[in-house]
Amino acid sequence: MAMANLIVAAAPQRDVGIATGMNAVMRTIGMALGSALWAAILAGATAPRAAFASEHGYASPSPWRPRNGGRRRMRRRSAAARRPRGRV
């Protein structure tokens, strides 16, 4: 809704209808192209005769993704490691 307000404020009074109409057309075209692109990506990641796309069709691998699947490894710390550090 903020974009429509900006268009109405920027367009001359006699051209407000044309400006908002063009905004609606461009949004519709953008949504159609985005949907088609997403469908092509998922179709490319789907194996023949598979019901769903593989995992890499939904998300690209991230370098920040934990290697252990997000599970935190719990290690038992020794008594020396649990002691507070610093000057006593």
Summary of the structure (lengths in Angstrom):
residues: 88
radius of gyration: 26.7
end to end distance: 61.2
largest distance: 78.7
contacts: 134
relative contact order: 0.06
helix: 55%
strand: 0%
